[in-house]
Every structure is written in C-alpha cells, then in structure tokens.
Amino acid sequence: MLTPHYILDSYREGAWMEEDMYEWGPNSAPELPPHMLPLLRAPHSWRVKLAKSNAGAFSNWRVALFVKERSTEALFCRYGDTVVPCYSNDMTNVVEI
C-alpha cells in the first residue's frame, strides 16, 4: 500500500517513483497508537514476501463480493470467476465460494 503522494509525485516526475519511500507504514501514520504497529508493518512485509515468491499478489485468495446490481455478475463471469447468486442477506447456506 502506498500513500497518495506516490501517485502525485510520480505524475509530477512523469515516471513511477521508487515505492519504498511511499510505502504505508509506521512513519506514515505516527499518530496511531502503538498496538497498531503490526498493522502498519503489514504492507511492507507483504511486499517483501511477494518479491521472494513466484505467486501473484492475490494467489490462493478466496473472496466474496456482495454487489447490489445483478448486472455486475456478467463482469465477474467474463473473467472466469465463480459467481454464486445470492439475492438476499441470508448467507446461512453459503459454505464455500
């Protein structure tokens, strides 16, 4: 995760900047309480872990998206994802998506 300054500075320079100095972390939010430090360190840890593997950023993730528009299904189907139609708030029967 990068701070918004990454986009703004990259735009001004006309090229993507080095990510390290724009990475969200303890230095970018010093006002947060100490118990939040593990959360603040997560983006850097994740980036380093990804750099050491051949996997993509979201490999092996399972995600559920709840959308209001039924027409959005076509977008997800187009990319080969599984769509489990569920047009109510009752999720008691969903075991795995």
N, C-alpha and C positions, 0 to 999 in steps of 0.2 A: 504494500500500500504506500502510495506516495502522496505527499502534500500537494495542495493545489498549485503551489509555487513551481512545481516541476513543469506543469503544462505552460504556465505563463512565461517562465524563464526560457523554456525550450522554444516557445513561439518567438520570443524576442531574439534569440540566437539563430533561429532558422534551422535548428537541428535538435535532435533529442539529447538532453543533457545526461551526464553520468547520474545514475539513480541513487547511489549511496548517500549523497548529502541531502536528498529529498525524501528519504525513507521515513515513514511514520514510526516514531519510537519515543523512548523516554525524553529525549531532548526536544521533541516537537510538542510535547504537552507536559511541561514541568509542573503545572498547577494541579495535576491529578494526584490523588493520594497514593502512598507507597504500595498499598495492596493491589494497585492496578499495574504495577511494573511487569508482571508476566504477560499481561495482555498487550502492553506496549512493545514488548520484545518479540511478540509473535510474528509480525510481518517479516522482520529480518531473519528470524530462524527459519521461517517457511521458505524464503527466497534462497537461503544457503542450502537447505535440504533439497530443493528442486534443482539447483545448479549441480548437485552431486549425483543426480539420478537421470535416467533417460525418460522418466514419466512426464506427462504434461501436468500443468498446474492443477487440474481437477480430475486427474486419473483416479478411477475407482470410487468416485463420489456417487452417492445416490441422493437425489434432491427432489423434493416435492414443491411444485409451484402451484399456488392457488390463484387463479385468474377469474375475473368477473365475466369476461367476454368469451362465449363459446367459440367465436370465430378465431380465437387465438390458438385453438387446437391445431389448425392447419399449419401454422408456423412451426410448431414443435414436431409434428409428423413429418414435415418436409425435411427435417434434419435427422430423421431416423430415430427419434426418441420415442419412448413408450408413453402413451397417454392413457391414463385411467380416468374415464369420465366420472365425474362426481359433482352433481349439481345441487348438492345440499351441504349443510355444515356437519352432517353426520359422518364422521370418519371411523366409526367403530368397526366397520368391516374391512378397512384397509390394513393389510398385514405387511406387504412389501410392494414397493413400486419399482 
